[in-house]
Amino acid sequence: MTDTAWIDAALTSARPQAVGALLRYFRDLDTAEEAFQNACLRALKSWPQNGPPRDPAAWLIMVGRNVAIDDLRRSRRQAPLPEDDEAISDLDDAEEQLAERLDGSHYRDDILRLLFICCHPELPATQQIALALRIVSGLSVKQIARAFLVSEAAMEQRITRAKARVTEAGVPFETPGAVERSERLAAVAAMIYLIFNEGYSADGDSAGTRRSLCEEAIRLARLLLRLFQSEPEIMGLTALLLLQHARAAARFDGSGRLVLLDDQDRSLWNQKMIAEGLALIDKAMRHRRSGPYQIQAAIAALHARAARPEDTDWAQIDLLYGTLEIMQPSPVVRLNRAVAVSKVRGAQAALEMIEPLGERLSNYFHFFGVRGAFLMQLGRNDEARVAFDRAIALANTPAEAAHIRMHLDRLMRDSAPRGSKISKK
Amino acid sequence: MLYAILCYHDEDFTSSWTSEQDAAVMKKLAVVQEGLAKQGRLGPVARLLPTTSATTLRKDDPPVVLDGPYAETKEQLLGFYIVDCANLDAALDVARDLGAANPGGAYEIRPVGLFNPGSTG
């Protein structure tokens, strides 16, 4: 790793803790971010010459705080300073003291707070994600704009608006009680999952830039789990993300087309991520406090454990979806369950299961894709074609549309008159 | 004399590496390892999964299972085992048996991500 790459990684890893602590200190997001930014500039000058500090986060908090206090002094000489305002001159000693204090409970809540303010319920999902990527992950507006396929100016505006809303709503600075802490944790977990999905739902063409969102979500999930080591749902979330992302290299073919699970080259699955995911779900299950992330991770684990598609334990997957349905009744969960049912009890049973969903999922791409596939398996080709046509109309990405078109082509070939059939050798 | 070399680093930092950076580090390490292997001096090499996957068994009476890595600093690392287990429960059973034979202290149980059995002599 080059010198600058080393420093980049150190700054990124220290960021949530440092910005979180600066936010607690200054009680203002912009000031905290600016203080961190200034500290980073000094780190870029000082670290290559003096070597890495023992605790980069503590160093950045200290320097950021001192620089910001100097700035405040200069800009409003008369204004009272925040409490505990003494700028610290002997950096080495101070670093040690601060590191000790940070070892306590403070920094856990600092990081959780920083993540939590990004998932304000009034913010739409896309703004929550953008804000978290900017504030917590420190991605540049340009990088985030690229991931969302919008202009930099539009993204800048979106983030500014989201920040204003968060500030207006007020940042909760009091130390949270146990119930509140677990509510915050759930909101933050949901947001991390959103970040992951944003990357996961990318199609083949944009997979490169957006895939990094999956990696960032995994990093945040691991961070959260290190702070809250006994939370089975956070273990489940981290496992789920790892197990899903492990398949990334196999999900698209050379021309960017989506490859379904059954058709994926399983030798491309990332075994290291699978091992970590399996270890985490194993650990979570011991708590006997099940939850939606754990169930979904357990389903992903059953796929990961199957060396070939036909080795998949669909009966167990059916059961797990049944449990998930009880926890989170939703037509989408039922639709996923129907796929498992089709493997265990056949397409007819699966089709009957999803028929009642037609009304609620009438604008849902996957509903028509799955329905068409069941009909095709039953040889009801005309009805399958209608379902696939509808699916194409509702496709969210070119990859999705291309995938359905493949089914349609097959139907066309199968039903074409004999003479015109393309001969196969 | 066999020497164990135990690896420590800031996990926040190493988990911020991109997969490319991680692979680059592993490649550089492999060069050093290969040199040792050729001389028949390299024993087992293991890369452990992150501490988030760790579980700790405190060898109290009865033993207590805690999530997370061993975090106390008043005890010192004295040895380690590599055991093949079907799952975490099986690994905890082994740790309990060992603990019964030698009470006091703790075992940290970590899944092994990469393992090269090596060979010495």
Interface residues (C-beta under 8 A of the other chain):
Chain A: M1 A5 A9 A10 T12 S13 A14 Q17 P56 A57 E215 R219 R222 L223 L225 R226 Q229 S230 M235 T238 K272 A275 E276 A279 L280 D282 K283 R286
Chain B: D10 E11 D12 F13 S15 S16 W17 T18 S19 Q21 A24 V25 L49 P50 T51 T52 S53 T55 V65 L66 D67 G68 N87 L88 D89 P111 G113 L114
